[in-house]
């Protein structure tokens, strides 16, 4: 049995290719690990606020020193961090917008990259605290970015691999639905992406 966290970032709901790809990954994981628990975090619906002047101060304070306002602001962050800490496997749906991830997903990341919780500088150098976990990236795009001339312009996968590695997760596998906006590829893009998944 595993604890699976499925993080989505597309506002398109069931029509989203990244969500469908993530669902395929989750379905295969459930077949491999029967009885596993799945938590879905729709970052669009969660509507994480962008970090403001309250967050940096509140992050550094012990809970008993936080003001009621600071505690209220940190509720979403604390919940998101706990979900990540509880998960054995994290599936992240990435809708590629303007060569990068949606702002909803980036806001979630800003709420989970927390000193003393998901990483530490206690030894004088960065140390990831989220070890022993597996991440699957489910990336969907209208163009082709896995290879070829557009590969350097996908800024989502390199960043996500870096930031999760920073937090201690280096076991990362990427699956893609790509070419969904390109004649000659769009007709089979979703099917090909879904069929590529093997966990």
C-alpha positions in Angstrom: 0.0 0.0 0.0 1.3 3.4 -0.9 0.2 7.0 -0.3 -0.1 8.7 -3.7 -0.4 12.5 -4.1 -1.8 13.6 -7.5 -1.1 17.3 -8.0 -2.9 18.9 -11.0 -2.4 22.3 -12.5 -4.7 22.6 -15.5 -7.9 24.6 -15.4 -9.4 22.4 -18.2 -10.6 19.7 -15.8 -11.4 16.3 -17.4 -10.5 17.6 -20.8 -6.9 18.4 -19.8 -4.3 16.1 -21.3 -1.9 16.6 -18.3 -4.7 15.5 -16.0 -5.6 12.5 -18.1 -2.0 11.5 -18.3 -1.6 11.9 -14.5 -4.8 9.8 -14.1 -3.2 7.0 -16.2 -0.1 7.0 -14.1 -2.3 6.9 -10.9 -4.4 4.0 -12.3 -1.3 1.9 -13.1 0.1 2.6 -9.6 -3.2 1.5 -8.0 -3.0 -1.7 -10.1 0.6 -2.2 -8.9 -0.2 -1.3 -5.3 -3.8 -2.4 -4.5 -5.4 -0.6 -1.6 -3.2 2.5 -2.0 -4.6 5.9 -0.8 -4.9 8.7 -3.4 -5.0 12.4 -2.4 -5.8 14.8 -5.2 -4.6 18.4 -4.9 -6.0 20.6 -7.7 -3.7 23.6 -7.5 -6.2 25.7 -9.5 -9.0 25.1 -7.2 -6.8 25.4 -4.1 -5.9 28.9 -5.3 -2.7 29.2 -3.4 -2.0 32.9 -2.7 1.3 34.3 -3.9 3.8 34.8 -1.1 3.4 38.1 0.6 5.1 40.0 3.4 3.6 37.8 6.1 5.1 34.5 4.8 8.8 35.1 5.2 8.4 36.2 8.9 5.8 33.5 9.7 8.0 30.7 8.2 10.8 31.5 10.6 8.8 31.6 13.8 7.9 28.6 16.0 4.2 28.0 16.0 3.7 29.2 19.5 5.2 32.6 18.5 3.0 33.1 15.5 0.2 35.6 15.5 -3.3 34.6 14.6 -2.9 36.3 11.2 0.3 34.4 10.5 -1.2 31.1 11.5 -4.2 31.8 9.2 -1.9 32.6 6.3 0.1 29.5 6.8 -2.8 27.0 6.8 -2.6 26.3 3.1 1.2 25.9 3.2 1.1 23.6 6.2 -1.5 21.4 4.6 0.4 21.3 1.3 3.7 20.4 3.1 2.0 17.7 5.1 0.5 16.1 2.0 4.0 16.0 0.4 5.6 14.6 3.5 2.9 11.9 3.8 3.2 10.8 0.2 5.3 7.9 -1.0 4.6 8.8 -4.6 3.8 12.2 -6.1 2.3 12.5 -9.5 2.4 16.1 -10.9 0.4 17.1 -13.9 2.1 20.0 -15.8 0.2 21.9 -18.5 3.0 23.6 -20.4 2.0 27.3 -20.7 4.4 29.8 -22.3 7.3 27.3 -22.1 6.8 26.8 -18.4 4.4 25.5 -15.7 1.1 27.3 -14.8 1.3 29.9 -12.1 -1.0 27.7 -9.9 1.6 25.0 -9.8 4.5 27.4 -9.1 2.5 28.9 -6.2 2.1 25.4 -4.8 5.8 24.9 -5.0 6.4 28.2 -3.2 4.3 26.9 -0.4 6.1 23.5 0.0 9.7 24.6 -0.3 10.1 25.3 3.4 13.3 25.6 5.4 13.2 23.1 8.3 10.4 21.2 6.8 11.3 20.1 3.2 15.0 21.2 3.2 17.6 22.3 5.7 20.7 24.4 5.9 21.5 23.0 9.4 24.8 21.5 8.3 25.8 24.7 6.5 24.8 23.3 3.1 21.4 22.5 1.6 20.0 19.1 2.5 16.7 17.8 1.2 14.4 16.3 3.8 12.0 14.5 1.5 14.0 11.4 0.9 12.7 8.0 -0.2 10.0 9.3 -2.4 9.2 8.9 -6.1 7.9 11.6 -8.5 6.2 11.2 -11.8 5.8 14.3 -14.1 2.9 14.2 -16.5 3.6 17.0 -18.9 1.3 18.0 -21.7 2.1 20.5 -24.5 0.9 21.5 -27.9 4.4 21.4 -29.3 7.2 18.8 -29.0 9.7 19.5 -26.3 11.1 16.1 -25.4 13.6 16.3 -28.2 14.4 18.4 -31.2 14.8 22.2 -31.7 12.2 23.1 -29.1 13.7 21.1 -26.2 15.7 24.0 -24.8 12.5 26.0 -24.5 10.8 23.7 -22.0 11.7 25.3 -18.7 9.3 23.2 -16.6 10.9 19.8 -16.5 14.5 21.1 -15.7 13.1 23.3 -12.9 10.9 20.6 -11.4 13.8 18.1 -11.4 16.0 20.7 -9.7 13.6 21.9 -7.1 12.5 18.4 -6.1 16.1 17.3 -6.0 16.8 20.3 -3.7 14.1 18.9 -1.4 15.7 15.4 -1.5 13.7 13.7 -4.3 15.9 12.5 -7.2 13.9 9.5 -8.4 11.9 11.3 -11.1 10.3 9.9 -14.2 8.7 12.0 -17.0 5.8 11.1 -19.3 4.5 13.4 -22.0 1.5 14.1 -24.2 3.1 16.4 -26.8 2.3 17.7 -30.3 -1.4 18.2 -29.3 -1.5 21.4 -31.4 0.5 20.1 -34.4 -1.3 18.8 -37.5 -0.2 15.2 -38.2 0.6 14.7 -34.5 -2.5 16.1 -32.7 -4.7 13.3 -33.9 -2.8 10.7 -31.9 -0.9 12.8 -29.3 -3.1 11.9 -26.3 -3.3 8.2 -27.2 0.5 7.9 -27.7 1.1 9.7 -24.4 -1.2 7.5 -22.5 0.2 4.3 -24.0 3.8 5.4 -23.1 3.1 5.1 -19.4 4.8 2.2 -17.6 5.2 2.3 -13.8 
